[in-house]
C-alpha cells in the first residue's frame, strides 16, 4: 500500500512539473525571443564595460532559455520531419485560430504532445513497477496506451477550447464594433480609419485582429486580401460574412455605411440567437451535476433519518 502511495505522489509531482514546463514554453513568444535575447546581451555588454566571452553571456541567461526551450524546439523539429504536411497545416491552422501562433511554434506544440504522452504513459509504468499490484501484462499495456493517447490529445483539447472561447468573444464583440464602424464611416472617416478607432477603443480579440489588418495594409498588402486572411485566421462564420459583404460593396460601388448598418443589425440578431441557443443547452448541462451531486446529497439528507428510525423499530426483527 505504501508503494502505491509513493507512486501516486511521484505521479502528482511529475504532472505538476510537466504542466509548469509546458506553460513556460507555451507563453514564450518565439518571434520576440531573439529580440529580447539580443537586447539583454547588448545591455549587459554596455553596462559591464569589459569584453565578455560568449560562454559568459550564455551562462547569464535563465535556464528556460538555455535548456528547456531549445530542447523543446529541437524535439519538435525532429517530430516535424516525420509528420505529414497535412497534419502540420492542421496544427498551424489551429494555432492561428486559437491566437497562440505568436506564442508557440508548431514544432513546440508537437513536442508538447509527445511529451505529455510519454509523461502519462511513463507514470503508469512507474506506478506498476514500484507498486505491489500484480495485473496481467495486456491490462498494463492497455492502461499505458490509453493514458498515453489522452496525454497526446490533451494539448489539442486545450487549443480547441481556446478556439471556442475566442470565437465566442469575437461573436459578442462584433455587433458593437460594427456599430462603431458605421458611426465613423457615416461621420466621414475612411474604412481603415474606422478600423483604427475600433482597435484603439477596445482591448479584445477583435480589436487585435483589426490592428493586425491595419499593419498588413501599411506593409503593402491589398485591403481585401488582408481582410480575407483575417477571416481565415479567426474562423468565425459571422466574420467571414462581414468580410465578404465589405469586399462585395467595394467591388460593386455600394454605399459602405449602408452595408455596415445592415451587417450590424444582422450580427445583433445572430448574437441574440446564439445566446438563446446557449440558454437552451443549460438544462442539459445542469443535468449531470444534478444527477451526480445534488440528487444523491438530497437523498442522503432526506432518507438517512428515516433509515435510522427503521433500524430502531421492530421492522428488522421481522
C-alpha positions as CSV (number, residue, x, y, z in Angstrom):
1,X,0.0,0.0,0.0
2,X,2.9,2.4,0.8
3,X,4.4,1.7,-2.6
4,X,1.1,2.8,-4.3
5,X,1.0,6.0,-2.2
6,X,4.6,6.7,-3.2
7,X,3.8,6.1,-6.9
8,X,0.8,8.5,-6.7
9,X,3.0,11.2,-5.1
10,X,5.5,10.8,-7.9
11,X,2.7,10.9,-10.4
12,X,1.4,14.1,-9.0
13,X,4.9,15.7,-8.9
14,X,5.7,14.8,-12.5
15,X,2.4,16.1,-13.8
16,X,2.9,19.4,-11.9
17,X,6.5,19.7,-13.2
18,X,5.4,18.9,-16.8
19,X,2.5,21.4,-16.7
20,X,4.7,24.2,-15.4
21,X,7.3,23.4,-18.1
22,X,4.8,23.4,-20.9
23,X,3.2,26.6,-19.6
24,X,6.6,28.4,-19.6
25,X,7.3,27.1,-23.1
26,X,3.9,28.0,-24.4
27,X,3.8,31.5,-23.0
28,X,7.2,32.4,-24.6
29,X,6.8,34.1,-27.9
30,X,9.2,32.7,-30.5
31,X,9.1,35.9,-32.6
32,X,10.3,38.1,-29.8
33,X,12.7,35.6,-28.1
34,X,15.7,36.5,-30.3
35,X,15.0,40.3,-29.9
36,X,14.8,40.0,-26.1
37,X,17.9,37.9,-26.0
38,X,19.8,40.3,-28.2
39,X,18.7,43.4,-26.2
40,X,19.7,41.7,-22.9
41,X,23.1,40.8,-24.2
42,X,23.7,44.3,-25.6
43,X,22.6,45.9,-22.3
44,X,24.9,43.6,-20.3
45,X,27.8,44.4,-22.6
46,X,27.2,48.2,-22.3
47,X,26.9,48.1,-18.5
48,X,29.8,45.8,-17.8
49,X,32.4,48.0,-19.6
50,X,34.6,45.0,-20.3
51,X,34.5,42.4,-23.0
52,X,32.6,39.2,-22.2
53,X,33.0,35.8,-23.8
54,X,30.1,34.1,-25.5
55,X,30.1,31.4,-22.8
56,X,29.7,34.0,-20.0
57,X,26.8,35.6,-21.9
58,X,25.1,32.3,-22.4
59,X,25.5,31.2,-18.8
60,X,24.0,34.5,-17.7
61,X,20.7,33.6,-19.4
62,X,17.9,31.8,-17.5
63,X,17.6,28.0,-17.5
64,X,14.5,28.1,-19.6
65,X,16.2,30.0,-22.5
66,X,19.4,27.9,-22.3
67,X,17.9,24.4,-21.9
68,X,14.2,23.9,-21.8
69,X,13.0,25.9,-24.8
70,X,15.9,24.8,-27.2
71,X,15.3,21.2,-26.2
72,X,11.6,21.5,-27.0
73,X,12.3,23.2,-30.3
74,X,14.8,20.5,-31.2
75,X,12.4,17.7,-30.3
76,X,9.6,19.4,-32.3
77,X,11.8,19.8,-35.4
78,X,12.6,16.1,-35.3
79,X,8.9,15.2,-35.0
80,X,8.1,17.6,-37.9
81,X,10.4,15.7,-40.2
82,X,8.2,12.6,-39.9
83,X,4.9,14.4,-39.7
84,X,2.7,14.6,-42.9
85,X,2.3,18.1,-44.4
86,X,-1.5,17.9,-44.0
87,X,-1.1,17.4,-40.2
88,X,1.3,20.3,-40.0
89,X,-1.1,22.5,-41.8
90,X,-3.9,21.5,-39.4
91,X,-1.7,22.3,-36.4
92,X,-0.8,25.7,-37.8
93,X,-4.4,26.5,-38.6
94,X,-5.5,25.5,-35.1
95,X,-2.8,27.7,-33.5
96,X,-3.8,30.6,-35.8
97,X,-7.5,30.3,-34.8
98,X,-6.7,30.0,-31.1
99,X,-4.4,33.0,-31.1
100,X,-1.3,31.0,-30.0
101,X,0.5,31.4,-33.3
102,X,2.5,34.3,-31.9
103,X,3.3,32.5,-28.7
104,X,4.1,28.9,-29.7
105,X,5.6,27.3,-32.7
106,X,4.1,24.2,-34.4
107,X,7.3,22.3,-33.5
108,X,6.9,23.1,-29.8
109,X,3.2,22.1,-30.0
110,X,4.1,18.7,-31.5
111,X,6.9,18.3,-28.9
112,X,4.3,19.0,-26.1
113,X,2.0,16.4,-27.5
114,X,4.7,13.7,-27.4
115,X,6.0,14.9,-24.0
116,X,2.5,14.6,-22.4
117,X,2.0,11.1,-24.0
118,X,5.4,9.9,-22.7
119,X,4.8,11.5,-19.3
120,X,1.4,9.9,-18.6
121,X,2.5,6.5,-20.1
122,X,5.7,6.5,-18.1
123,X,4.0,7.4,-14.9
124,X,1.6,4.4,-15.3
125,X,4.6,2.2,-15.9
126,X,6.4,3.6,-12.9
127,X,3.5,3.1,-10.6
128,X,3.1,-0.6,-11.6
129,X,6.8,-1.1,-11.4
130,X,7.3,0.1,-7.8
131,X,3.8,-0.8,-6.7
132,X,2.6,-4.1,-5.2
133,X,-0.3,-4.6,-7.5
134,X,0.0,-7.5,-10.0
135,X,-2.0,-7.3,-13.2
136,X,-1.7,-9.1,-16.5
137,X,0.7,-7.6,-19.0
138,X,-2.1,-6.8,-21.5
139,X,-4.0,-4.7,-18.9
140,X,-0.9,-2.7,-18.0
141,X,-0.2,-2.2,-21.7
142,X,-3.8,-1.1,-22.3
143,X,-3.6,1.5,-19.5
144,X,-0.3,2.8,-20.7
145,X,-1.6,3.2,-24.3
146,X,-4.9,4.8,-23.0
147,X,-3.2,7.4,-20.8
148,X,-0.6,8.0,-23.5
149,X,-3.3,8.7,-26.0
150,X,-5.0,11.0,-23.5
151,X,-1.8,12.9,-22.9
152,X,-1.1,13.2,-26.6
153,X,-4.6,14.7,-27.2
154,X,-4.5,17.0,-24.2
155,X,-2.7,19.9,-26.0
156,X,-5.2,19.6,-28.9
157,X,-8.1,19.7,-26.5
158,X,-6.7,22.8,-24.8
159,X,-6.2,24.6,-28.1
160,X,-9.7,23.6,-29.2
161,X,-11.2,25.1,-26.0
162,X,-9.2,28.3,-26.7
163,X,-10.6,28.4,-30.2
164,X,-14.1,28.1,-28.9
165,X,-13.5,30.8,-26.2
166,X,-12.0,33.1,-28.8
167,X,-14.9,32.6,-31.2
168,X,-17.4,33.4,-28.5
169,X,-15.6,36.6,-27.6
170,X,-15.5,37.7,-31.2
171,X,-19.2,36.9,-31.7
172,X,-20.1,39.0,-28.7
173,X,-17.9,42.0,-29.7
174,X,-18.7,42.1,-33.4
175,X,-22.1,43.9,-33.3
176,X,-20.7,46.7,-31.1
177,X,-17.6,47.0,-33.3
178,X,-19.8,47.3,-36.4
179,X,-21.9,50.0,-34.8
180,X,-18.7,52.0,-34.2
181,X,-17.6,51.3,-37.7
182,X,-20.9,52.6,-39.1
183,X,-20.8,55.8,-37.0
184,X,-17.2,56.5,-38.0
185,X,-17.9,55.9,-41.7
186,X,-21.1,58.0,-41.7
187,X,-19.1,60.8,-39.9
188,X,-16.8,60.9,-42.9
189,X,-13.9,58.7,-41.9
190,X,-12.4,56.1,-44.2
191,X,-12.9,52.4,-43.5
192,X,-9.3,51.9,-42.4
193,X,-9.5,54.9,-40.1
194,X,-12.7,53.5,-38.7
195,X,-11.0,50.2,-38.1
196,X,-8.2,52.1,-36.3
197,X,-10.8,53.6,-34.0
198,X,-12.2,50.2,-33.1
199,X,-8.6,48.9,-32.5
200,X,-7.9,51.9,-30.2
201,X,-11.2,51.8,-28.2
202,X,-11.3,48.1,-27.2
203,X,-8.8,45.6,-26.0
204,X,-10.1,42.2,-27.1
205,X,-9.5,39.6,-29.8
206,X,-11.5,41.5,-32.4
207,X,-9.5,44.8,-31.9
208,X,-6.3,42.8,-32.1
209,X,-7.4,41.3,-35.4
210,X,-8.3,44.7,-36.8
211,X,-4.9,46.1,-35.7
212,X,-3.1,43.3,-37.5
213,X,-5.1,44.0,-40.7
214,X,-4.1,47.7,-40.5
215,X,-0.4,46.7,-40.1
216,X,-0.6,44.4,-43.1
217,X,-2.2,47.1,-45.2
218,X,0.6,49.6,-44.1
219,X,3.1,47.0,-45.2
220,X,1.6,46.9,-48.7
221,X,-1.0,44.1,-48.7
222,X,-4.2,44.8,-50.5
223,X,-7.1,45.5,-48.2
224,X,-9.4,42.8,-49.4
225,X,-6.6,40.2,-49.1
226,X,-5.8,41.3,-45.6
227,X,-9.4,41.1,-44.6
228,X,-9.8,37.6,-46.2
229,X,-6.7,36.5,-44.3
230,X,-8.2,37.9,-41.1
231,X,-11.4,35.9,-41.6
232,X,-9.4,32.7,-42.3
233,X,-7.4,33.2,-39.1
234,X,-10.4,33.8,-36.9
235,X,-12.5,31.0,-38.3
236,X,-15.8,32.7,-37.3
237,X,-18.8,32.5,-39.7
238,X,-20.0,35.9,-38.8
239,X,-16.7,37.5,-39.5
240,X,-16.5,35.7,-42.9
241,X,-19.9,37.1,-43.8
242,X,-18.9,40.6,-42.7
243,X,-15.7,40.5,-44.8
244,X,-17.5,39.2,-47.8
245,X,-20.1,42.0,-47.6
246,X,-17.4,44.7,-47.3
247,X,-15.4,43.3,-50.3
248,X,-18.6,43.0,-52.4
249,X,-19.6,46.6,-51.6
250,X,-16.1,47.8,-52.6
251,X,-16.3,45.9,-55.9
252,X,-19.8,46.9,-56.8
253,X,-19.6,50.5,-55.5
254,X,-22.4,50.2,-53.0
255,X,-22.5,52.6,-50.0
256,X,-20.3,51.2,-47.3
257,X,-22.2,52.9,-44.5
258,X,-25.4,51.2,-45.6
259,X,-23.7,47.8,-45.8
260,X,-22.2,48.2,-42.4
261,X,-25.5,49.2,-40.8
262,X,-27.2,46.1,-42.3
263,X,-24.4,43.9,-41.2
264,X,-24.6,45.4,-37.6
265,X,-28.3,44.6,-37.5
266,X,-27.8,41.0,-38.7
267,X,-24.9,40.4,-36.3
268,X,-27.0,41.6,-33.4
269,X,-29.8,39.2,-34.4
270,X,-27.2,36.4,-34.7
271,X,-25.8,37.2,-31.3
272,X,-29.3,37.0,-29.7
273,X,-29.9,33.7,-31.4
274,X,-26.6,32.4,-30.2
275,X,-27.4,33.4,-26.6
276,X,-30.8,31.7,-26.9
277,X,-29.1,28.6,-28.2
278,X,-26.7,28.5,-25.3
279,X,-29.6,29.1,-22.9
280,X,-31.4,26.1,-24.3
281,X,-28.3,24.0,-23.7
282,X,-28.2,25.0,-20.0
283,X,-30.8,22.4,-18.7
284,X,-28.9,19.5,-20.4
285,X,-25.6,20.8,-18.9
286,X,-27.1,21.1,-15.5
287,X,-28.4,17.5,-15.6
288,X,-25.0,15.9,-15.0
289,X,-24.1,17.8,-11.8
290,X,-27.7,17.5,-10.5
291,X,-27.7,13.7,-11.1
292,X,-24.3,13.1,-9.7
293,X,-24.0,15.7,-6.9
294,X,-27.3,17.3,-5.9
295,X,-29.7,14.4,-6.0
296,X,-27.5,12.0,-4.0
297,X,-27.0,14.6,-1.4
298,X,-30.7,15.2,-1.1
299,X,-31.4,11.5,-0.9
300,X,-28.9,11.2,1.9
301,X,-30.3,14.1,3.9
302,X,-33.9,13.1,3.4
303,X,-33.6,9.3,3.8
304,X,-31.0,8.9,6.5
305,X,-33.3,9.9,9.4
306,X,-35.9,7.5,8.1
307,X,-33.3,4.8,7.8
308,X,-32.2,5.2,11.4
309,X,-35.9,5.1,12.6
310,X,-36.4,1.9,10.7
311,X,-33.3,0.4,12.2
312,X,-34.5,1.2,15.8
313,X,-38.1,0.0,15.1
314,X,-39.4,-3.5,15.3
315,X,-39.2,-4.0,11.5
316,X,-35.7,-5.5,11.4
317,X,-37.0,-8.3,13.7
318,X,-39.4,-9.5,11.1
